């Protein structure tokens, strides 16, 4: 990956040379910078949901934190421009991204675990971001190209619900996404939308790693019995019908909510619960699905 140099006299931000570039040259320089950043990341994973309120961010942060706690180098990109909640759920909402001549430094959650989000730019958290598609695309491009992610084993991209601008931008910018994880609940409405997320992934030729059925039953805190609050088994049925892997069920657990609100993912606590066991199994399955992809990339095939 050779650096491009410009031919004229004024500085060009895109290539850091002493020359000035035409618009087409700058676009090429930006493309190369993005390629260099992404080259350092072995597996890029989109975490999606067909609709909101299914606990997608909870699944994403526990997956990312769990792999980081196992010694992997992990990044999480909060690509929800309008409702960035990842920093609060990771306990880093009082920190900010730092800029330098070569780009932006992500926030380190703990050793080996980095995060980037619109919420880490220091703007008023109560102020709405009113952006159309092109601005959101440009922001996501900067998150990928200008952030010094360094060498990562995994980058999880926590996407807003649906199949609109943000997931489309991520899929087009990354090109070689390792896979998509679809989060749903057992309710029929959520399952209908999760099918669209699977179809979206297939249209963009992003491998579907599987479906996660979140809020799948509730464990009674008194007797330990499972209560089918939102039914159970719908995610598994959808996975079977759509011929994609079923990654597991995460039961409703008040501790999950409490830990997210306090800024510490459940997977990083010492407490034991059915939900934590389910997250551990999910991490095992995702790692097993992604390891062959990384080995193939390392072999250059």
N, C-alpha and C positions, 0 to 999 in steps of 0.2 A: 504494500500500500504506500506508494510514493506520494510525497507532498506535491501539490500543484503550486507553482509560482506564477505570479502575475507579471506582466511586461511593463507596466507604466509606473508612475511615481508615487501616487498617494496610497496610504495603507488600506488594505482590504480586511474587514473583520472576519470574513469567512475563512481565509487561508492564512492570515497573520503574516502576509508577505509585505514587502515594501511597495508593491504595485497596486494599481487600481484594476478592477475586473469589470467586465461587462455583466449584464444581468444573467446571461446564460452561463458564464464562467462561475459566477457566484452560486448559481443553482447547482452546478457540478461540484463545487467545493463543499457545499452543504451536504450534498448526497454522499460524498466521500467521508466527511466527518461523521455523519450518521452511521455509515458502514463500519468505520473504525470502532465507534462506541459499541455497536451491536456485536462486532466480532469478538469482543471480550466477554460476552454473555453466552454461556453454553446452552441454556434452555430458557425460552421466553414463553410464558404461559398466560393466556387470557382467562380470567375468572368472570363469567357472565351469568346473567339471569334474564328471563324473558319479561319479568315484571319486578316492581319494587317490593320491598317488605318481606323478602324471603330469607334474609340473613346472609346475603352474598359476601358482604365485607367481613362479617364474623368468620365465615369459612376461609376467606382469603388470608386474613391476618393470622389465624391459627395454623393454617398450612405453612405460610412463610416463616412464622416464628418457630414452628416445630422443626422445620428442616434446618434453620439456623442453629437451634439448640443441639442438633445432631452434628454440628461442626461444618455444615455447608455454608458457603458464602451466598447470601440471599439479598435481593432487593425487592421492594414493593413499590409500585408506581400507582398512586391514587389518581386514576384517570377520570374520576367523577368531578368535572370542572365546577358544576353548580352545587354539589352537595358533598364536599370532601370531608369524610368522617374518619379516615384511617388514622391521622395523627392523634385525635382524641382517644381512639380505641387502643393506641399503642403507648399512650402517656407521654407524647412528645409535642403536644399542642402548644407548649410554652417555648418551643425552640423554633429557630428560623434557618432557612437555607442561606448559605454564604456564597457570594460570587467572587471570582478571581479572573485574571486575564484570560485564562483558557476555558472558562465556563462556570459551572455551578457545582458546589460540593453538596451532596445529599446529607441529610441528618442521619447520624448513627444511632439506631435504637439501642443496640448493644453490639458487642464485638462480632463482626461478621454479618450484621443485619442493618441494611440502609433503607431509607424511605424518602420519597419525594411526593409532594402534594401541593395543590394551590393554597391550602391552609397554612403552609409553612413559609409563605412569602410575607407574612406580617400584616396583611390587610385586615380591616375591621371584620371580625367573624360574622357580624350581623348584616353585612352589606351584600346584597345579591349581585352575582356576576351575570350580566345580561349580554351574552355573546351569541352570535350566529355561528354556523358551521365553520367558515374559514378561519375565524379567530381560534376556535377550539382545536382545529387541525394544527394551526401554527403553534399553539401551546404544547400540545402533545409531542409535536416534532422537536420542540426545544427540550422537553423532558427527556427525550431519548438521545438527542444529538449533543446537547450542551451540558448535560449532567455527567460528572465524572464518576460513573458507576464503578469503574475499575473492573477487575476480573470477578465475575459472578458465576456460581453454579446455576442459580435460578434467578429469574426476574418474573415476579407475579404482577400482572397488570389488572388491578381491580377496576372494572368498568361499570359505568352507570347502567341501570336496567334498560332493556330493549336492544334494538339492532340498528341504532341510528349513527350519528356522526362519529362519536368517540370510538366504538368498536371498529367501524369502517376505517377510520384513520389509523388505528393501531395495526390492523391487519395489512393495510397497504404500505405503511412505513416500515414495518418489520420484515414483511415478505415471508420469512421462514419461521413463523410461529410454531413452536413445538406442539402446541395443542390448546384446546379450550376445555375448561371445566364448567359445566352448566349446573347452577344451583337452583333448586325448586323446592316447593313444599308439596305435600300430598293433595292439596286442594285442586279441583278440576281446572279452575281459572289459571292457576299458576302452571299447571301441567300443559295447558294449551299453549301458553306463551313460551314455555321451555322448549316445546317442539319447534317453534319458530327460531329459537336460538340455535338449535341443532341444524336446522335448514340453512340459516345464515352462515354457520361455520362451513358447511359443505359447499355452499355456493362460492365461498372465498377460498376453498381448498385448505382450510385449517383443520387438522385432525381433531376429532372430538375424543378427548381422553375419557369422558364419561359424565354421568349425571349423579349429583349428590342430592339426596332427599333430606332437606333440613326440616326442623320442627316436626319430626316424625315420631309422634307419640310424646307423652310426658311421663316422667318417672315420678311417682308419688313420693314426696319427701318423708312421709310417715311410714308407709309399709313397703315401699320399693316396687310396687306394682306399676305396670305400664298402662297409661290411659290414652286411648286413641283420640286425642283432642281434635286434630285436623285430619282424621283418618290415617291410614298407613298403607304403604305399598304402591302408591301411585307413581312415584319416581321410578321404582324398579320396573313397573309395568310399561311405562313410557320408554325406558331404556331398552327393554326387550323388544317392543314393537318397532322402535327406530333402529334397532340393531347396533346399539352403542353400549359400551361397558357401564355397569352400575357400580358406582364407587362406594356406596354405603349410605346408611341412615344416621342422622344426628338428632337425638331426642331433645325436646324442650327441657331446659334446665335453668332455673333462676340464677344459678351461679354463673352461667355464661353471660347473662345480661349484666350482673353485678361486676364481673371482671372487666368486661368491655367498658363500662362506665367509669371504672377506676383506672383504666389505662394499662391493664395487664391481661393479655390473652390467657384463656383457661389453660392452654397447653403448657404454659410456663409456670403454673402454680404447683404446689405440692399436694393439693387436694386430689382425691380420687372420686370419680363419678362415671356414670354410664356415658355421659357426653364426652368426657375426656378420653375414655376408651375408644369411642367412635372416631374422634379426631386422630388418635394414634393409628387406628386401622386405615383411615383415609390417607394419612401421610405415607404409610407403608405402600398403599396401592399406587399413589401418584408417583412416588419415587421409583417403584418398580416399572411403571409405564414409561417414565421419562429416561431412565438410565440407558436403555438401548439407543435412544435418539442421540444422547450425548456421546456415546461410544462411536456411533456411526459418523457424527460430526468430527470427532477427534481423529478418526481414521481417514477423513477427507473424502468419504464416499457420498 
